[in-house]
Amino acid sequence: MSPSSPNPGTNQSWGGRFSEPTDAFVERFTASVDFDQRLALHDIQGSIAHATMLARVGVLTDEERDAIIAGLGEVRGEIESGAFEWSVALEDVHMNIEARLTDKIGITGKKLHTGRSRNDQVATDIRLFLRDEIDVVGAELARLREGLITLADREADTIMPGFTHLQTAQPVTFGHHLLAWQEMLARDHERLLDCRRRVNVMPLGAAALAGTTYPIDRHVTAELLGFERPAENSLDAVSDRDFAIEFTAFASILLMHLSRMSEELVLWTSAQFDFIDLPDRFCTGSSIMPQKKNPDVPELVRGKTGRVYGHLIGLLTLMKSQPLAYNKDNQEDKEPLFDSLDTVKGCLRAFADMVPAIEPNKASMAEAARRGFSTATDLADYLVRKGVAFRDAHEIVGQSVAFGLKKHKDLSEMSLEELRQFSDTIEADVFEVLTLEGSVAARNHIGGTAPDQVRAAAQRARDALATLTGQA
């Protein structure tokens, strides 16, 4: 064996400096191909752009470029058909594809890696992959928002109790409550698109850490791959994964919002609330209690929230002590990112399918709003408009509520004489504000729960969504 030949059994992509093959366990332990093969099509996309750029600057001939691109096309076909044979011995998705390309087109395949490293290659692949996945997530998020807006518009007049501390507070409309959810998701959508802008920066050309001596044109490659621009600093380009952390932070906030929605859906479907009905296709039964209809979809979404939180903490911890530039630690970035993506897409799809099918039980909602003295604040506001100081009005209403509790009467069920025993300022027109309809209609300002305001807010939300998604 000549001194320049790698030891038999060592990795052919880097084994020239090694005198013995990698331990079998270490080979399996350090390999990433079992999970990073998910990046395969984006790896080929990046390689085609890289080869095109190398030919344009004269590092490859046009014939070499064409052979590489044709060979990569064949490899892509094998991967898409499931015929590709992945090898742990080749460590990762990059070397598996390069080795198969070389099998197909010979030594020209080995020229593809000129002017790049697996460090900038994988960073580019992840960004390409995540950019496409963000677009899928954004489409599902838009579908969920549209469903919420449509349902809110339809239920703009449906009265339900609003809560603080899970105690009846004031009457609102179901449409108004749904639009509160929509506002949460609107902010999440903006965060997602902000994240996409920072993902859309190209590391390719940073090579291992310091750039390359070849006359590459990174702007050409960035344009071919649809990136906004090349990364400014080669050290940073290959070593940071803050874009993956940012996506997982978005995912955590989104799942927090979906979990809050889930909690309310679970409560509302219970016999104790009986506010809504979910179609059977989104629920399951009990193996022992035949009467049960369990809201499993919102319960499972609520449970999956902790899973995504864990991935965020894992990625933050992964990065917190790494010196510049690339370290093998970063191999651990993919599985939490992939699982976060899968979890978010599944949860959004379930909610986008389920939410438009929610059926409110309007009678139960209205009855619940009538309990708990939900128009007490309206009576206080009425007294203030009659010239009573707010603190005095608060005391008067508190006494009225205490009386109602003893007599088992809501404020709206009391007679004028019963109300006037607490203040002779109260007159017959008080009943206009003590009804549920009068209470919600009185909040007739932007952001209020009046039905006309809810319908107007739904239209503004629909217009904003169309602008955000480029459909305006």
WOPE-V509951 format. One record per backbone hydrogen bond with DSSP energy under -1.0 kcal/mol. CO is the residue of the C=O (numbers start at 1). NH is the residue of the N-H. E is the energy in kcal/mol with one decimal. If there is no record, write none. Layout:
co=CO nh=NH e=E
co=CO nh=NH e=E
This chain:
co=2 nh=5 e=-1.8
co=7 nh=10 e=-2.2
co=11 nh=14 e=-1.0
co=11 nh=15 e=-2.8
co=15 nh=18 e=-1.7
co=23 nh=27 e=-2.7
co=24 nh=28 e=-1.7
co=25 nh=29 e=-3.1
co=26 nh=30 e=-2.5
co=32 nh=35 e=-1.6
co=32 nh=36 e=-3.2
co=33 nh=37 e=-1.0
co=35 nh=38 e=-1.2
co=36 nh=39 e=-2.2
co=37 nh=40 e=-1.9
co=39 nh=43 e=-2.5
co=40 nh=44 e=-2.3
co=41 nh=45 e=-2.0
co=42 nh=46 e=-2.5
co=43 nh=47 e=-2.1
co=44 nh=48 e=-2.5
co=45 nh=49 e=-1.8
co=46 nh=50 e=-2.3
co=47 nh=51 e=-2.7
co=48 nh=52 e=-2.2
co=49 nh=53 e=-2.3
co=50 nh=54 e=-2.5
co=51 nh=55 e=-2.0
co=52 nh=56 e=-1.8
co=53 nh=57 e=-1.9
co=54 nh=59 e=-2.3
co=54 nh=60 e=-1.3
co=61 nh=65 e=-2.6
co=62 nh=66 e=-2.6
co=63 nh=67 e=-2.3
co=64 nh=68 e=-2.5
co=65 nh=69 e=-2.8
co=66 nh=70 e=-2.5
co=67 nh=71 e=-2.5
co=68 nh=72 e=-2.7
co=69 nh=73 e=-1.9
co=70 nh=74 e=-1.7
co=71 nh=75 e=-2.3
co=72 nh=76 e=-2.7
co=73 nh=77 e=-1.9
co=74 nh=78 e=-2.0
co=75 nh=79 e=-2.4
co=76 nh=80 e=-2.8
co=77 nh=81 e=-1.9
co=78 nh=83 e=-1.8
co=78 nh=84 e=-1.3
co=88 nh=91 e=-2.1
co=90 nh=92 e=-2.7
co=91 nh=32 e=-2.5
co=91 nh=33 e=-1.9
co=92 nh=96 e=-1.8
co=93 nh=97 e=-2.0
co=94 nh=98 e=-2.5
co=95 nh=99 e=-2.6
co=96 nh=100 e=-2.0
co=97 nh=101 e=-2.5
co=98 nh=102 e=-2.4
co=99 nh=103 e=-2.1
co=100 nh=104 e=-1.5
co=101 nh=105 e=-2.6
co=102 nh=106 e=-2.2
co=106 nh=109 e=-2.0
co=107 nh=110 e=-1.1
co=108 nh=111 e=-1.3
co=111 nh=114 e=-1.8
co=113 nh=116 e=-1.7
co=117 nh=121 e=-2.1
co=118 nh=122 e=-2.6
co=119 nh=123 e=-1.5
co=120 nh=124 e=-1.8
co=121 nh=125 e=-2.5
co=122 nh=126 e=-2.6
co=123 nh=127 e=-1.5
co=124 nh=128 e=-2.7
co=125 nh=129 e=-2.9
co=126 nh=130 e=-3.2
co=127 nh=131 e=-2.5
co=128 nh=132 e=-1.8
co=129 nh=133 e=-2.3
co=130 nh=134 e=-2.7
co=131 nh=135 e=-1.4
co=132 nh=136 e=-1.4
co=133 nh=137 e=-2.7
co=134 nh=138 e=-2.9
co=135 nh=139 e=-1.8
co=136 nh=140 e=-2.0
co=137 nh=141 e=-2.5
co=138 nh=142 e=-2.3
co=139 nh=143 e=-1.9
co=140 nh=144 e=-2.2
co=141 nh=145 e=-2.5
co=142 nh=146 e=-2.5
co=143 nh=147 e=-2.0
co=144 nh=148 e=-2.3
co=145 nh=149 e=-2.7
co=146 nh=150 e=-2.4
co=147 nh=151 e=-2.2
co=148 nh=152 e=-2.7
co=149 nh=153 e=-2.3
co=150 nh=154 e=-2.0
co=151 nh=155 e=-1.9
co=153 nh=156 e=-1.1
co=155 nh=175 e=-1.9
co=158 nh=174 e=-3.3
co=160 nh=172 e=-2.9
co=162 nh=169 e=-3.3
co=164 nh=167 e=-2.5
co=167 nh=164 e=-1.9
co=170 nh=162 e=-2.8
co=172 nh=160 e=-2.7
co=173 nh=177 e=-2.1
co=174 nh=178 e=-2.5
co=175 nh=179 e=-2.0
co=176 nh=180 e=-1.1
co=177 nh=181 e=-1.4
co=178 nh=182 e=-2.1
co=179 nh=183 e=-2.1
co=180 nh=184 e=-1.6
co=181 nh=185 e=-2.1
co=182 nh=186 e=-2.3
co=183 nh=187 e=-1.8
co=184 nh=188 e=-1.9
co=185 nh=189 e=-2.5
co=186 nh=190 e=-2.0
co=187 nh=191 e=-2.3
co=188 nh=192 e=-2.3
co=189 nh=193 e=-2.1
co=190 nh=194 e=-2.3
co=191 nh=195 e=-2.4
co=192 nh=196 e=-2.2
co=193 nh=197 e=-1.5
co=194 nh=198 e=-1.2
co=195 nh=199 e=-2.0
co=196 nh=200 e=-1.9
co=199 nh=201 e=-2.0
co=200 nh=228 e=-1.9
co=202 nh=231 e=-3.3
co=203 nh=206 e=-2.0
co=206 nh=211 e=-2.6
co=214 nh=216 e=-2.3
co=217 nh=221 e=-1.6
co=218 nh=222 e=-2.6
co=219 nh=223 e=-2.2
co=220 nh=224 e=-2.5
co=221 nh=225 e=-1.9
co=222 nh=227 e=-2.5
co=229 nh=202 e=-2.6
co=233 nh=237 e=-2.5
co=234 nh=238 e=-1.5
co=236 nh=240 e=-1.8
co=241 nh=245 e=-2.0
co=242 nh=246 e=-2.8
co=243 nh=247 e=-1.9
co=244 nh=248 e=-2.2
co=245 nh=249 e=-2.3
co=246 nh=250 e=-2.6
co=247 nh=251 e=-2.8
co=248 nh=252 e=-2.1
co=249 nh=253 e=-2.3
co=250 nh=254 e=-2.9
co=251 nh=255 e=-2.8
co=252 nh=256 e=-2.0
co=253 nh=257 e=-2.1
co=254 nh=258 e=-2.7
co=255 nh=259 e=-2.4
co=256 nh=260 e=-1.9
co=257 nh=261 e=-2.3
co=258 nh=262 e=-2.6
co=259 nh=263 e=-2.5
co=260 nh=264 e=-1.8
co=261 nh=265 e=-2.4
co=262 nh=266 e=-2.8
co=263 nh=267 e=-2.2
co=264 nh=268 e=-3.1
co=265 nh=269 e=-1.8
co=267 nh=270 e=-1.3
co=268 nh=275 e=-2.0
co=268 nh=276 e=-1.3
co=270 nh=274 e=-3.0
co=275 nh=361 e=-4.3
co=277 nh=359 e=-2.1
co=279 nh=282 e=-2.0
co=280 nh=283 e=-2.0
co=282 nh=297 e=-1.2
co=284 nh=294 e=-3.4
co=289 nh=292 e=-1.7
co=294 nh=284 e=-1.8
co=294 nh=296 e=-2.2
co=295 nh=299 e=-1.8
co=296 nh=300 e=-2.8
co=297 nh=301 e=-2.3
co=298 nh=302 e=-2.3
co=299 nh=303 e=-1.9
co=300 nh=304 e=-2.4
co=304 nh=308 e=-1.6
co=305 nh=309 e=-2.3
co=306 nh=310 e=-2.1
co=307 nh=311 e=-1.5
co=308 nh=312 e=-2.1
co=309 nh=313 e=-2.2
co=310 nh=314 e=-2.5
co=311 nh=315 e=-2.5
co=312 nh=316 e=-2.4
co=313 nh=317 e=-2.4
co=314 nh=318 e=-2.2
co=315 nh=319 e=-1.7
co=316 nh=320 e=-1.2
co=319 nh=322 e=-1.3
co=327 nh=330 e=-1.8
co=328 nh=331 e=-2.3
co=329 nh=332 e=-2.7
co=330 nh=333 e=-1.6
co=333 nh=337 e=-1.2
co=334 nh=338 e=-3.4
co=335 nh=339 e=-2.6
co=336 nh=340 e=-2.1
co=337 nh=341 e=-2.3
co=338 nh=342 e=-2.5
co=339 nh=343 e=-2.6
co=340 nh=344 e=-2.6
co=341 nh=345 e=-2.7
co=342 nh=346 e=-2.2
co=343 nh=347 e=-2.5
co=344 nh=348 e=-2.6
co=345 nh=349 e=-2.3
co=346 nh=350 e=-2.3
co=347 nh=351 e=-2.3
co=348 nh=352 e=-3.1
co=349 nh=353 e=-2.0
co=350 nh=354 e=-2.0
co=351 nh=355 e=-3.0
co=354 nh=357 e=-1.4
co=355 nh=358 e=-1.9
co=359 nh=277 e=-2.2
co=360 nh=362 e=-1.1
co=361 nh=365 e=-2.2
co=362 nh=366 e=-2.5
co=363 nh=367 e=-2.4
co=364 nh=368 e=-2.4
co=365 nh=369 e=-2.0
co=366 nh=370 e=-1.6
co=367 nh=371 e=-1.0
co=373 nh=376 e=-1.7
co=375 nh=379 e=-1.7
co=376 nh=380 e=-2.0
co=377 nh=381 e=-2.7
co=378 nh=382 e=-2.2
co=379 nh=383 e=-2.2
co=380 nh=384 e=-2.2
co=381 nh=385 e=-2.3
co=383 nh=388 e=-2.4
co=384 nh=387 e=-1.9
co=389 nh=393 e=-2.8
co=390 nh=394 e=-2.8
co=391 nh=395 e=-1.7
co=392 nh=396 e=-2.4
co=393 nh=397 e=-2.5
co=394 nh=398 e=-2.2
co=395 nh=399 e=-2.1
co=396 nh=400 e=-2.0
co=397 nh=401 e=-2.6
co=398 nh=402 e=-2.1
co=399 nh=403 e=-2.1
co=400 nh=404 e=-2.3
co=401 nh=405 e=-2.4
co=402 nh=406 e=-1.6
co=403 nh=407 e=-2.1
co=404 nh=408 e=-1.1
co=404 nh=409 e=-2.1
co=410 nh=413 e=-1.3
co=411 nh=414 e=-1.1
co=415 nh=419 e=-2.0
co=416 nh=420 e=-2.4
co=419 nh=422 e=-1.6
co=423 nh=426 e=-1.3
co=427 nh=430 e=-2.0
co=428 nh=431 e=-1.3
co=429 nh=432 e=-1.4
co=430 nh=433 e=-1.4
co=435 nh=439 e=-2.2
co=436 nh=440 e=-2.4
co=437 nh=441 e=-2.1
co=438 nh=442 e=-1.4
co=440 nh=443 e=-1.0
co=442 nh=444 e=-1.8
co=443 nh=445 e=-1.4
co=443 nh=450 e=-1.6
co=445 nh=448 e=-2.8
co=450 nh=454 e=-2.3
co=451 nh=455 e=-2.4
co=452 nh=456 e=-2.1
co=453 nh=457 e=-2.7
co=454 nh=458 e=-2.5
co=455 nh=459 e=-1.8
co=456 nh=460 e=-2.2
co=457 nh=461 e=-2.6
co=458 nh=462 e=-2.3
co=459 nh=463 e=-2.4
co=460 nh=464 e=-2.6
co=461 nh=465 e=-2.4
co=462 nh=466 e=-2.1
co=463 nh=467 e=-2.1
co=464 nh=468 e=-2.6
co=465 nh=469 e=-2.2
co=466 nh=471 e=-3.2
co=466 nh=472 e=-1.2
